[in-house]
Amino acid sequence: MAKRTKDIFEPKSARVVRVLLTNPSQRWRIATLAKEAGVSLGWTHAVVATLQEQNYVARDENYRVKVVDPIRLLRRWGAFYSFLSESKFETFHTFENQLEPFLDRLKKVEASYALTGLSGAWLVAPYVRPVSVDIYVADRTETSEFVRTLELRPVERGGDIRLVLPYDSGVFYGAHSIDGIMVVSKIQLYVDLVNYPTRGEEASTMIFRLIEEEWSKALTA
């Protein structure tokens, strides 16, 4: 009997889930999936066994893995995950009172990052205008680059800019550029927004609709 994992959404397991949901039409060899997710072969086997047992994925005649119920899997992940409790934050204030000029300045930052939360959603689907900006930072030692380039002032509370130290580097999987600004994948955006305060659920609904449209095209191609 294949080894299973009890928690398919803990950081390493979520890497596998994220890859499957980002590529819903692809059929994966376990070794290829493990390499893409950046986790061990044994761990990938355990995650896939649990996902298969719960009817989220299936294997074809060549034992390749494919997600078969991506909507239910993504909704369950979103319900499970809390962006605020899973991440660590460094909070700042910016004297720039307009979002667009601030984002233009963000393009000049020479460090790895990706927007998420309402600010990331605004670039993907400008429906809920953000009052704060959440920026995943890949390397904690590079926060000074953001402070310098964006002219940020540290504050203990009430800041409008948050540098987010992610719970796992997997959050950057599928990150892409929109008008020169790096944004996390729609999958990560949805998960981060579902339990996000101040209209986060509303924004997550818009992102989910975009994901459904993309899945519909991918799965019928």
MARKE-162867 format. One line per 10 residues: number of its first residue (from 1); their letters; for each residue x, y, z of N, C-alpha, C, CB. Coordinates in pm, whole numbers, plus 32768, in hexadecimal, padded with zeros to 4 digits. Atoms other than C-alpha are relative to their C-alpha. Glycine has a CB too. Layout:
<mitors>
NUM) a) X,Y,Z,X,Y,Z,X,Y,Z,X,Y,Z | ...
</mitors>
This chain:
<mitors>
1) makrtkdife) 8055,7F88,8000,8000,8000,8000,8058,807C,8000,7FA0,8001,807B | 7FB1,7F88,800B,8085,8156,7FA1,7FF6,8054,807F,7FD5,8052,7F88 | 7FFE,7FA7,7F8D,80ED,823E,80B9,7FAE,807C,7FE2,8090,8027,8026 | 8053,7F8A,8011,8000,8363,80EE,802B,806C,8062,7F6B,7FDE,8014 | 7FE7,7F91,7FA4,801E,84B8,818D,7F7A,8030,8036,804D,8073,7FBA | 807E,7FD5,7FC2,7F16,8533,8281,7FDA,808E,7FD7,800A,7FF6,8097 | 8019,7F72,801A,7F39,869F,821F,8030,8024,7F73,8047,8059,8069 | 7FDA,7FE3,808A,7F33,86EA,80AA,8018,8095,7FEA,7F94,7FCF,7FA1 | 7FEC,7F71,8010,7F4B,8860,80EB,8071,8038,8057,7F81,8047,801F | 7F8B,7FCD,7FBA,807C,8873,81CB,8066,802A,7F94,803D,7F93,8063
11) pksarvvrvl) 7FAF,7FC0,8067,8196,8931,811A,8037,7FA6,7F91,8070,8040,8041 | 7FC7,8054,8069,8248,8815,8065,7F94,7FBC,7FAD,805C,7F96,803C | 806E,8041,8048,8105,8764,800A,7FBB,8063,7FA4,7F9C,7FC3,8063 | 8042,7F9A,8050,806C,88A8,7F8F,804C,801F,7F81,7FEF,807F,8051 | 7FB3,7FEB,807C,8187,88C7,7E93,7FCD,7FA3,7F92,8097,7FE8,8019 | 8033,8060,8062,8104,878E,7DE8,7F75,8029,7FD2,7FFC,7F72,803C | 8089,7FD4,8020,7F9C,8809,7DF9,8004,8079,7FA3,7FB1,8022,8081 | 7FF5,7F86,804F,8004,895A,7D6B,8026,7FE1,7F6F,8067,805F,803F | 7FD6,8025,8088,80B2,88BB,7C40,7F8C,7FC0,7FB5,8078,7FA0,8004 | 8072,8043,8041,7F84,87DF,7BF5,7F94,8063,7FD8,7FC5,7F96,805D
21) ltnpsqrwri) 806A,7FA0,801D,7E90,8901,7C07,802B,8068,7F99,7FD5,8045,8080 | 7FCE,7FA1,8063,7F6D,89E5,7B37,8003,7FC3,7F75,808A,8032,8027 | 7FF7,8047,8081,7F81,88DE,7A25,7F94,7F93,7FFB,808F,7FC2,7FEB | 806C,8061,7FED,7E29,8836,7A32,7FEF,7F9B,7F8F,7F80,8049,8011 | 8012,805C,8070,7E37,8793,78DB,8076,7FA1,7FEE,7FEB,804D,7F80 | 7F86,8050,8012,7F91,86F9,7905,7FF9,7F7C,804B,8079,804F,802E | 7FF2,8084,7FC0,7FD2,858C,7953,8091,7FF2,802A,7FD6,7F8B,7F9E | 7F7A,7FFB,7FC5,80FD,855E,7A37,8035,7F75,8024,7FFE,8058,807B | 7FB4,806B,7FC1,81FA,844F,7A75,8023,8030,808C,8080,7FDA,7FAE | 7FE4,7FD8,7F76,823B,844F,7BEB,8088,8046,800A,7FFC,7F86,805D
31) atlakeagvs) 7F7B,7FC5,7FF9,83AD,849B,7BB8,8000,808E,7FC7,8065,7FA8,7FB4 | 8008,7F7B,803E,835D,85C2,7AD5,7FB6,8061,805A,7FBC,7FF9,7F77 | 804E,7FAD,7FA5,8259,8646,7BC6,8053,8027,807A,7F80,7FB6,802C | 7FAB,7FE4,7F8D,834D,862B,7CE8,8069,806A,7FDE,8046,7F7E,8030 | 7F9A,7F9E,802A,8457,86EB,7C28,7FC2,8089,7FEE,8043,7FD2,7F7C | 8043,7F81,8018,8361,87F9,7BC0,7FD9,8044,8084,7F83,7FEB,7FA9 | 802B,7FCA,7F7F,82E3,8822,7D25,8075,801D,805E,7FA0,7FA0,8042 | 7F8C,7FEB,7FAB,843F,8819,7DBB,7FF9,7FB6,8084,8010,8090,801B | 8006,8054,7F88,83F5,8705,7EB5,8031,7F74,7FDC,7F6F,7FFC,803B | 7FC9,8084,8017,8472,85A2,7EDF,7F9D,7FA4,7FB9,802B,7FC1,8084
41) lgwthavvat) 8053,8063,8046,83F1,847D,7E15,7FA2,7FBA,8061,8058,7F99,7FB9 | 8053,8045,7F9E,8374,83CD,7F4D,7F8F,8058,8033,8055,7FD3,8074 | 8068,7FA5,7FCF,82B9,84FF,7FC8,7F93,8013,7F96,803E,8089,8026 | 8060,7FF0,806D,8217,852D,7E74,7FA6,7F86,7FF5,8048,8019,7F7C | 804F,807C,8000,81A7,83C2,7E76,7F95,8005,806C,805C,7F86,8014 | 805D,7FFD,7F8F,8106,83F6,7FCC,7F8F,8063,7FE7,804A,8024,8080 | 8066,7F9B,801C,8050,8534,7F62,7FA0,7FCE,7F95,8041,8084,7FD4 | 8053,8031,806D,7FD2,8499,7E20,7FA5,7F90,8030,8056,7FCF,7F8C | 8052,806D,7FCB,7F59,8362,7EDA,7F89,8037,804F,8054,7FA3,8059 | 806D,7FC4,7FB3,7E8D,843B,7FC7,7F9D,8046,7FA4,8038,8063,8067
51) lqeqnyvard) 8058,7FBB,805F,7E04,8511,7EAB,7FAC,7F9C,7FB0,8053,8057,7FA0 | 804A,8066,804B,7DA2,83D7,7DED,7F96,7FC0,8058,8061,7F95,7FCA | 805F,803B,7FA2,7CFB,8343,7F1F,7F87,805C,8015,8045,7FE3,8087 | 806B,7F9D,7FEC,7C30,8483,7F43,7FC0,802D,7F7C,8037,8079,804A | 803D,7FEA,8084,7BD6,8481,7DCF,801B,808A,7FC5,7F6C,7FEC,800A | 7FD7,7F83,803F,7C8D,85BF,7D74,8052,7FE7,7F82,8050,8056,8063 | 7FB1,8024,8075,7D76,8513,7C7D,7FE4,7F70,7FDA,8097,8015,801C | 800D,808A,8030,7D75,83D7,7BAE,807D,7FDF,7FB0,7F7E,7FEC,7FAA | 7F8F,802D,8052,7E77,8308,7AF6,7FCA,7FBF,7F82,805B,7F9E,804D | 8029,803D,807C,7E5D,82A1,798B,803F,7F76,7FF2,8025,8059,7F88
61) enyrvkvvdp) 7FCD,8088,8015,7EC0,8153,78F2,8098,7FF8,8008,7FD2,7FCB,7F7A | 7F6E,7FFB,7FF5,802C,81C4,78F9,802F,8034,8088,803A,8057,7F91 | 7FE5,7FD7,7F76,8018,8224,7A6B,8026,8094,800D,806E,7FAB,8039 | 7FEA,7F70,7FF7,8035,8395,7A1B,7F8F,8041,804F,800B,803F,7F73 | 805E,7FC0,7FA5,7F8A,847F,7B0F,7FC2,807B,7FBD,8047,8028,8084 | 8045,7F8A,8032,7E84,857F,7AAD,7F95,8028,8066,7FC0,7FE5,7F75 | 8068,7FCE,7FA6,7DA6,865B,7B84,7F78,7FF2,7FBA,801B,8094,8029 | 8084,8018,803C,7C38,8600,7B4A,7F92,8055,803F,7FDC,7F6D,800C | 8064,7FAB,7FBF,7B82,86E5,7C3E,8044,807D,8035,7FB7,7FB4,8073 | 7FB2,7F8D,7FD4,7C49,8828,7C44,7FAF,8067,804E,803F,8043,7F8A
71) irllrrwgaf) 8053,7F9C,7FBB,7B27,8905,7CB3,7FEF,7FDD,8093,7F75,800C,7FBC | 8014,802A,7F75,7ADF,883D,7DEB,8083,8006,804D,7FC6,7F71,8006 | 7F7E,7FFE,7FBE,7C53,8820,7E3A,8029,8090,8021,806B,7FBE,7FA6 | 7FD9,7F76,7FE8,7C92,8996,7E16,7FA8,803F,806C,7FF7,8051,7F7F | 8059,7FC8,7F9A,7B60,89F2,7EE5,8023,7FCA,808B,7F6D,7FE0,7FDF | 7FDA,8039,7F7E,7BCB,8904,7FF9,8081,803E,8033,800F,7F68,7FF5 | 7F82,7FC1,7FD8,7D29,8995,7FFB,7FE6,808E,8033,8063,8003,7F8A | 801E,7F79,7FD6,7C9F,8AF6,8010,7FBC,8005,8088,7FA8,8043,7F9B | 8046,8005,7F80,7BBC,8A98,8132,8060,7FDD,8072,7F8D,7F9B,7FFA | 7FA1,8030,7F9C,7CE1,89F7,81E8,8066,806C,8024,8048,7F84,7FCD
81) ysflseskfe) 7F8A,7FA9,7FF4,7DE3,8B0B,81B9,7FDD,808C,8033,8046,800B,7F7A | 800F,7F77,7FD0,7E09,8C5A,826D,8080,804D,7FE5,7FDC,8003,8097 | 7F8C,7FAE,8025,7EF6,8D55,81D0,803A,8049,8078,7FD9,8064,7F94 | 7FD0,7FAF,7F90,7F0A,8E27,830B,8046,7FAE,806B,7F8D,804A,803D | 7FC4,8050,7F95,7F5C,8D0C,83FA,8078,7FAF,7FCF,7F98,7FA1,803B | 7F93,8051,8033,8047,8C4B,8316,807D,8051,7FDE,7FD2,7FB5,7F85 | 7F90,7FAD,802C,8123,8D70,82AC,8035,8057,8072,7FD5,8058,7F8B | 7FC5,7F9F,7FA5,820C,8E5C,8365,800F,8084,7FB4,808A,7FCE,8037 | 8005,7F7F,8042,8203,8FCF,831F,8063,8064,803D,7F74,8037,8005 | 7FBC,7F87,7FD6,82DE,9102,8330,7FAE,8073,7FC7,8098,8004,7FCF
91) tfhtfenqle) 8062,7F9B,8027,81FA,9230,8327,803F,8089,7FF2,7F8E,8004,8065 | 7FC5,7F7E,801E,8249,9383,8292,7F95,8063,7FD5,806B,7FF3,7F93 | 8056,7F94,8034,81B1,94CE,8231,8047,803F,7F89,7FE1,806B,806E | 7FCA,7FB5,8071,81E0,957A,80E3,7FBE,8089,7FFB,7FEB,7FB2,7F7A | 8037,7F79,800D,81B7,96EC,80AB,7FC0,8016,7F78,806E,8068,8016 | 8042,7FFB,8082,813E,96A0,7F4A,7F6C,7FDC,8015,8044,7FA0,7F98 | 808E,8018,7FE3,7FC3,96C3,7F63,7FB0,7FCE,7F89,7FC3,807D,8032 | 8043,8038,8075,7F73,963C,7E08,803D,7F78,7FDE,800C,8060,7F87 | 7FD1,8088,8019,7F8A,94CC,7DAD,8058,7FF7,7F84,7F8A,7FA1,7FF1 | 7FBA,8011,807F,7FFF,94ED,7C45,8091,8032,8005,7FB7,8048,7F94
101) pfldrlkkve) 7F74,7FD5,7FF5,8137,95C2,7C8C,8053,7FA4,8058,8007,808D,8037 | 7FB7,805C,7FA9,8195,94D4,7DA4,8026,7F82,7FB3,7FAB,7FDC,807C | 7FE2,8078,804E,817B,93A9,7CBA,8069,801B,7F96,7F80,7FCB,7FBF | 7F98,7FDD,8060,824D,945E,7BB7,8089,7FFE,8043,7FE4,808A,7FC2 | 7F81,8002,7FB7,835A,9488,7CBE,8029,7F71,8021,7FF4,8053,8082 | 7FE3,808C,7FE1,833E,9316,7D15,804C,7FBD,7F8E,7F7F,7FB4,801D | 7FBB,8039,8073,83B8,92C6,7BB5,8098,8012,8009,7FCD,803F,7F80 | 7F71,7FE2,7FF6,850A,9356,7C16,8047,7FAF,806C,8013,8093,801B | 7FC4,8050,7F94,8540,926B,7D3C,8053,7F8F,7FC4,7F93,7FC7,805E | 7FA6,8069,8032,8669,9187,7CFA,8007,7F8D,8064,808F,803A,7FE6
111) asyaltglsg) 8009,8074,7FA6,85F7,905D,7DC7,7F8A,7FAC,7FD2,7FF0,802D,8098 | 806C,805B,8029,8514,8F31,7D98,7F87,8014,805A,8030,7F6D,8005 | 807A,7FE6,7FB5,83AC,8F6E,7DFE,7F88,7FD6,7FAC,7FF6,8095,8029 | 807E,8012,8049,8241,8F35,7D9B,7F8F,803B,8052,7FE6,7F69,7FE0 | 8074,7FC7,7FBC,810A,8FFB,7DF0,7F97,7F94,801A,7FC3,8072,7FAE | 8070,8058,7FE3,7FE7,8F48,7E93,7F92,8054,8041,802A,7F87,805C | 806B,7FB8,7FBD,7EA8,8FA2,7F4D,7FB2,805A,7FA0,8038,8053,8072 | 8055,7FA8,8050,7DC9,90BC,7ED2,8050,804C,7F97,7FB8,8063,805A | 7FAE,7FB8,8062,7EE9,916F,7E25,8022,7FA7,7F8A,8080,8033,8042 | 7FE8,805D,806E,7F3F,9039,7D5C,7F83,7FEA,7FAE,8034,7F7B,8035
121) awlvapyvrp) 807F,8014,8045,7DD1,9001,7D09,7FDC,8078,7FAA,7F91,7FE5,8065 | 801F,7F87,804C,7DB3,916A,7C94,8043,7FFD,7F76,802E,807D,804F | 7FBA,8008,8080,7EB4,912A,7B83,7FC6,7F92,7FA6,8094,7FE8,8016 | 8038,806F,804D,7E0F,8FE3,7B19,7F70,801D,7FD7,8006,7F7E,8051 | 808D,7FE3,8019,7CA2,904E,7B34,7FDC,807B,8053,7FA3,7F85,8025 | 8014,7F84,7FB4,7C78,91BD,7B9C,7F70,8019,8026,8033,8075,7FB1 | 808A,7FF8,7FD2,7B35,919B,7C5C,7FF9,803F,808B,7FBF,7F74,8001 | 7FFB,7FC9,7F78,7B82,91DF,7DCC,8082,804F,800F,7FF6,7F8D,806D | 7F88,7FAE,7FF7,7C72,9304,7DED,803F,7FF1,808A,7FDF,8093,7FE3 | 7FBF,8018,7F7E,7D73,92BC,7EFE,8021,8082,8049,807F,7FAF,7FED
131) vsvdiyvadr) 7FD4,7F8F,7FAE,7DC1,93A6,801C,8089,7FE2,803E,7F99,801F,806F | 7F7C,8027,7FD1,7EFF,92E8,8072,803F,7FA4,7F99,7FF9,7FBB,808C | 7FB5,8051,8060,800C,9226,7FB8,8049,7F91,804A,8064,8057,7FAF | 7FBB,8074,7FC6,8088,90C6,800D,8064,7FCC,7F9C,7F9B,7F91,8029 | 7F95,8029,805A,81D6,9062,7F78,804A,7F89,803B,8062,8075,7FE6 | 7FAF,8073,7FD8,8266,8F05,7F9C,8092,801F,7FDE,7FD0,7F7C,7FBA | 7F71,7FE9,8012,83DF,8F27,7FC9,8047,7F7A,8003,8037,805F,806E | 7FC0,8083,800C,84B2,8E02,7F56,8074,7FF0,8063,8033,7FEB,7F72 | 7F8A,8006,7FAA,85E3,8E56,802B,7FF5,806C,806C,8083,8011,7FAE | 8012,7FA0,7F92,85BE,8EF7,8180,8072,8064,8008,7FF5,7FB5,8084
141) tetsefvrtl) 7F8D,7FA5,7FF9,8719,8F90,8163,7FF4,8072,7F9C,8080,7FB3,7FE7 | 800E,7F98,8066,86A0,9061,803E,7F94,8067,8022,7FDF,7FC1,7F7A | 806A,7FA2,7FDC,8593,9120,80FC,8032,8090,7FFC,7FC9,7FE0,808A | 7FC9,7F78,8002,867D,924C,8111,7FF7,803D,7F75,8091,8000,802F | 800E,7FCF,8089,866B,9266,7F96,7F75,803A,7FE9,801C,7F8F,7F9C | 8088,7FCE,800C,84F3,9292,7FA9,7FF0,8083,804E,7F9B,7F96,8032 | 800A,7F89,7FAC,850F,938E,80C4,8041,8077,7FBB,8041,7FE8,8089 | 7FB5,7F93,8041,860F,945B,8003,7FBA,8030,7F81,808E,7FD3,7FDF | 8038,7FDB,8082,8572,9451,7EAA,7F73,8038,800B,8000,7F88,7FA3 | 808B,7FD6,7FF3,840C,947D,7F1E,7FEE,806E,8069,7FA9,7F89,8025
151) elrpverggd) 8002,7F96,7F9A,8468,9578,802F,7F98,7FE1,806C,7FE3,8089,7FBF | 805E,802D,7F9B,83B3,94B8,813D,802D,8027,808C,7FEE,7F69,7FF8 | 7FE4,7FE2,7F73,839C,9513,82AC,7FC2,7F93,8056,7FC9,808D,8028 | 8037,806D,7FAE,8378,93F3,83A5,7F9F,8034,8069,806F,7FB3,8044 | 8063,7FDF,7F99,8248,93FD,848A,7FD7,7F7E,8044,7F84,804A,7FC4 | 8029,8077,7FB6,81C9,930D,8593,7F73,7FD3,7FDA,8007,8019,8094 | 8089,8022,8026,805D,931D,8526,7FC8,806C,7FA4,7FA7,7FEF,807E | 8043,7FA0,8056,7F7C,93C2,8429,8048,8022,7F80,7FE9,807A,804A | 7FB8,7FE4,807B,8073,93B4,830B,7FB1,7FDA,7F85,8084,7FB8,8000 | 8046,8020,807C,7FFC,93AE,81A4,8053,7FAB,7FA0,7FD9,807F,7FBA
161) irlvlpydsg) 7FAB,8058,804F,8120,92E1,811C,8031,7F8F,8059,8078,804D,7FC2 | 7FCF,8073,7FB2,816F,9182,8195,805F,7FAD,7FAA,7F89,7FA9,8031 | 7FA4,805E,803C,82A4,90C0,8133,7FE4,7F79,8041,8098,802C,8013 | 8031,8080,7FCE,8232,8F58,8155,806D,7F97,7FF5,7F82,7FD4,7FB3 | 7FA0,806F,7FFE,8323,8E45,81BC,7FAE,7F80,7FF7,805B,8003,8081 | 805D,806F,8016,8273,8D15,8129,801D,7F87,8055,8003,7FD8,7F70 | 7FF2,807C,7FB4,8235,8BD4,81E3,804E,7F98,7FB3,7F78,7FCA,8025 | 7FB7,805F,8054,82D4,8B1D,80BD,801E,8044,7F7B,7FAF,7F7B,7FEB | 7FDA,7FC2,807F,838B,8B7F,7F7F,7FA7,7FD4,7F8D,8090,7FDF,7FE0 | 805C,802D,8068,8285,8ABF,7EBA,7F9E,806A,7FD4,7FB6,7F88,802F
171) vfygahsidg) 805E,7F97,8026,81AF,8BFB,7EBB,802A,8046,7F80,7FF2,8065,8070 | 7FCF,7FBC,8079,828A,8C7B,7D9E,7FEB,7FAD,7F81,8093,8021,8010 | 8015,8054,8076,8233,8B58,7CB8,7F93,803E,7FA8,7FDA,7F6E,802A | 8062,7FC6,805C,8185,8BE4,7B86,7FF8,8097,8004,7F7B,7FC8,801C | 8000,7F6E,7FFD,81D2,8D4F,7BDC,8022,8035,7F75,8064,8036,806A | 7FEF,7FCB,8086,81CA,8E28,7AA5,7FFA,8097,8002,7F96,7FC7,7FA2 | 7FFA,7F6F,800A,81F9,8F8C,7A31,7F81,8038,7FBF,807B,802B,7FB2 | 806F,7FB5,803A,80D5,9077,79F3,802D,8091,7FF9,7F7B,7FF0,8054 | 7FD0,7F77,8014,8148,91C1,795F,807F,801C,8050,7F95,8064,8028 | 7F80,7FED,7FBE,82A0,918C,79F6,7FFF,7FEB,8096,8031,8085,7FE4
181) imvvskiqly) 800B,8019,7F70,8224,9131,7B53,7FE4,7F6D,8016,7F91,8058,8040 | 8012,808E,7FE6,8242,8FD0,7BDB,7F88,7FE8,805C,807F,7FC5,803F | 8078,8023,7FB4,80FF,8F36,7C5A,7FFC,7F68,800F,7F7E,8035,7FB8 | 800C,8090,7FED,80C0,8DDD,7CEE,7F9A,7FC7,7F9D,7FD7,7FDE,8091 | 805F,8042,8059,7FF9,8CE0,7C24,7F71,8017,802E,801D,7F6A,7FF8 | 808C,7FF3,7FDA,7E7F,8CF1,7C20,7FDA,7F9A,806B,7FA5,7FF0,7F86 | 801B,8065,7F9A,7E7B,8BB1,7CEC,8029,8034,808A,804C,7F7B,7FE0 | 7FD1,7FCA,7F80,7F4D,8C51,7DFF,7FAD,8078,802A,8093,8026,7FF7 | 8053,7F8C,7FE1,7E82,8D92,7DEA,7F7C,7FD6,8040,7FE5,8052,7F82 | 8080,802F,7FCA,7D3E,8CD7,7E22,8010,7FCD,808E,7FC6,7F92,7FA7
191) vdlvnyptrg) 7FEC,803A,7F7B,7DC5,8C15,7F4A,801C,806D,8068,8074,7F9A,7FFD | 7FDE,7F95,7FA3,7E53,8D50,7FE9,7F88,8059,8020,8070,8054,7FC8 | 806D,7FA0,7FF1,7D10,8E15,7FB9,7F83,7FC9,8045,7FDB,8033,7F7B | 807E,8037,7FCE,7C00,8D25,802B,7FE1,802D,808F,8005,7F68,7FFA | 8015,7FDA,7F74,7C2F,8D70,819D,8042,8086,8021,8035,7F94,805C | 7FC2,7F7C,7FF0,7CC9,8EC8,8168,7F97,8065,802C,8045,802D,7F7B | 8064,7F9E,7FD2,7C1A,8FE5,8223,7FEA,806F,7F9A,802A,803C,8085 | 801D,7F88,8050,7B82,911C,8184,7FF1,7FDE,7F6B,8070,8067,8011 | 8028,801F,808A,7ADD,9097,8046,8059,7F97,7FBD,8002,807E,7FAE | 7FAD,8069,803A,7BD4,8F7A,8019,7FAD,7F94,7FBE,8058,7FC4,8069
201) eeastmifrl) 8055,8069,8039,7AC1,8E7B,7FE0,7FC2,802F,7F7C,7F92,7FD8,8063 | 8039,7FC9,807B,7A25,8F5F,7EDB,8066,7FFC,7F8F,7FD1,8091,8017 | 7F97,8004,8066,7B6E,8F7F,7E21,8021,7F71,7FD8,807E,8046,8033 | 7FE1,808D,801F,7BAB,8E08,7E3B,7F99,7FC6,7FA0,8005,7FAC,8081 | 8069,8030,805B,7A60,8DCB,7D8A,801F,8027,7F70,7F77,8039,802A | 7FDC,7FD3,8086,7AD4,8E9A,7C61,8075,7FAF,7FC9,8024,8096,8002 | 7F8C,804F,802B,7C1F,8DE0,7C53,7FD5,7F72,7FDF,806E,8000,806C | 802D,8089,8017,7B6D,8C92,7C6C,7FBA,7FF3,7F79,7FA1,7FD3,8071 | 8044,8003,8082,7A96,8CE7,7B3E,8064,7FFC,7F8E,7FA5,8079,7FF1 | 7F98,8003,8067,7BCF,8D2B,7A73,8042,7F77,7FF9,806A,806C,801C
211) ieeewskalt) 7FC4,8086,7FFC,7C66,8BE1,7AE5,7FA4,7F9B,7FBC,801D,7FD5,8092 | 8060,805C,803D,7B29,8B26,7A84,7FFF,800D,7F68,7F74,801A,8037 | 7FFE,7FE9,8091,7B30,8BC4,7929,807C,7FC1,7FC2,7FFC,8096,7FE1 | 7F84,8039,8034,7C9B,8B5F,78F7,7FFC,7F67,8005,8078,8034,8050 | 800C,8092,7FF4,7C57,89FD,7974,7FA4,7FC8,7F96,7FCF,7FD9,808B | 8060,802E,8063,7B2C,89DC,7890,803F,7FF5,7F77,7F87,805D,7FFB | 7FBA,8002,8081,7C00,8A34,7762,806A,7F93,7FFB,8040,8088,7FE5 | 7F92,8061,7FFD,7D22,8959,77CF,7FCC,7F70,7FFC,8056,8015,807E | 8032,808A,7FF5,7C4F,8826,781C,7FAC,7FD5,7F89,7FAF,7FF3,807F | 804B,8024,8079,7B8A,8837,76D6,8053,800B,7F83,7F87,8057,7FF3
221) a) 7FA8,7FEF,8073,7CB3,887E,75F5,8026,7F77,7FC5,807E,804F,8027
</mitors>
